[in-house]
């Protein structure tokens, strides 16, 4: 009876996680469709006569200090924040996964060169390295994405390398080598399926961190530049009006919190689905 109760609790947990992930996907799709097809306001067009207006049918969330529609800027700001976060994450995966595969399978000089590069990036916290790189490259969302990629590829390379080192000693890989399969086929057909679960879990957890990084750097002026709508930049622009119109800061701040929480929930679901140990978080 005890084992049956545990299994039922797990089934309920998985059902709840699937429902939350589905709600997240539907919400993002609806917001994206609305932003592309139904937005009626120019997010960069100023109207000083209509500044700091309250909620209305024409402006469901009011207007900001320059008379721009807040809902329009919030939705398009989400496209900027989440879109560039996904771009940085995908590029980091494209760089980190092949390096980890080659380094873990080939070993020797290739492994030492790649891992010494990775150790150099890991010598300092991610945020410090990103700040230094962004400062050297200059302000701008493109430079910020490049800085995040240079920081984040390391964790994927090391994760893939450690998994490959463990899997390459197992019988199925040794049999594949004995049968004369080329290293590229072994990595693609035998090793890659074993690392994809770990990578997806880490990537889903990393997405929330990257969103926070882009928002924070835009808040201090190193990310998106005016008049581009972006959640962190919207927080900074609304700061002088916090006492009179606090909702101008609450809307983008709440959007950041909700999206980051949803990415963490997605990571927890993927971790349970792929049966990945919790050490992936570290």
Residue pairs with C-beta under 8 A, 6 or more apart in sequence:
13 272
14 269
14 272
14 273
17 265
17 268
17 269
17 272
18 269
20 262
20 265
20 269
21 265
21 266
21 269
24 262
24 265
24 266
28 82
31 75
31 78
32 79
34 75
35 75
35 76
35 78
35 79
39 72
39 75
39 76
40 72
41 59
41 68
41 69
41 72
42 68
42 72
43 68
43 69
43 72
43 73
43 76
43 227
43 229
44 68
44 227
44 228
44 229
45 68
46 66
46 67
46 68
47 63
47 66
47 67
47 68
48 66
48 67
49 67
50 59
50 63
50 67
51 63
51 64
51 65
51 66
51 67
52 62
52 63
52 64
52 65
52 241
52 244
52 245
53 59
53 62
53 63
53 67
54 62
55 61
55 62
56 62
59 69
59 70
59 71
60 71
61 69
61 70
61 71
61 74
61 247
61 251
62 70
62 245
62 247
62 248
63 69
63 70
64 70
64 73
64 234
64 237
64 238
64 248
65 237
65 238
65 240
65 241
65 248
70 248
70 251
72 229
73 229
73 234
74 229
74 231
74 234
74 251
74 252
74 255
76 229
77 229
77 230
77 231
77 233
77 234
77 252
77 255
78 231
78 255
78 259
80 141
80 224
80 228
80 229
80 230
80 231
81 211
81 214
81 215
81 218
81 230
81 231
81 232
81 256
81 259
82 211
82 259
84 141
84 144
84 145
84 214
85 207
85 210
85 211
85 214
86 207
87 145
88 145
88 148
88 149
88 152
88 210
88 214
89 152
89 203
89 206
89 207
89 210
91 145
91 149
91 153
92 148
92 149
92 152
92 153
92 156
93 156
93 199
93 203
95 149
95 153
95 156
95 157
96 152
96 153
96 154
96 155
96 156
96 157
96 159
96 160
97 156
97 157
97 160
97 195
97 199
99 114
99 153
99 157
99 160
99 161
100 156
100 157
100 158
100 159
100 160
100 161
100 163
100 164
100 195
101 160
101 161
101 164
101 187
101 191
101 192
101 195
102 110
102 114
102 187
103 110
103 111
103 114
103 115
103 157
103 161
103 164
104 111
104 160
104 161
104 162
104 163
104 164
104 165
104 168
105 164
105 168
105 183
105 186
105 187
105 191
106 183
111 161
114 157
114 161
115 158
115 161
118 154
118 157
118 158
121 129
121 150
121 151
121 154
122 154
122 158
126 151
126 152
126 209
126 213
127 213
129 147
129 150
129 151
130 144
130 147
130 148
130 151
130 213
130 217
131 217
131 222
133 146
133 147
133 150
133 151
134 143
134 144
134 147
134 217
134 222
134 223
135 222
137 143
137 146
137 147
139 221
139 222
139 223
139 225
140 223
140 225
141 214
141 218
141 223
141 224
141 225
141 228
141 230
144 213
144 214
144 217
144 218
144 222
144 223
145 214
148 210
148 213
148 214
152 206
152 210
155 202
155 206
156 199
156 202
156 203
159 195
159 198
159 199
159 202
159 280
160 195
160 198
160 199
163 191
163 194
163 195
163 198
164 187
164 191
164 195
167 173
167 190
167 191
167 194
167 195
168 191
172 190
173 186
173 190
173 191
176 185
176 186
176 190
177 186
181 189
197 270
197 273
197 274
197 275
197 276
198 274
198 276
198 280
200 270
200 274
201 267
201 270
201 271
201 274
201 276
201 280
202 280
204 263
204 264
204 266
204 267
204 270
205 263
205 264
205 267
205 280
205 281
207 263
208 259
208 260
208 261
208 263
208 264
208 267
211 256
211 259
211 260
211 263
212 256
212 260
214 223
214 224
214 230
214 232
215 223
215 230
215 231
215 232
215 235
215 256
216 232
217 223
217 232
218 224
218 230
218 231
218 232
218 233
218 236
219 232
219 233
219 235
219 236
220 236
221 236
223 230
223 232
223 233
224 230
224 232
224 233
225 233
226 233
226 237
231 252
231 253
231 255
231 256
232 252
232 256
234 248
234 251
234 252
235 249
235 252
235 253
238 245
238 248
238 249
238 252
239 249
241 248
242 248
242 249
270 276
271 278
271 280
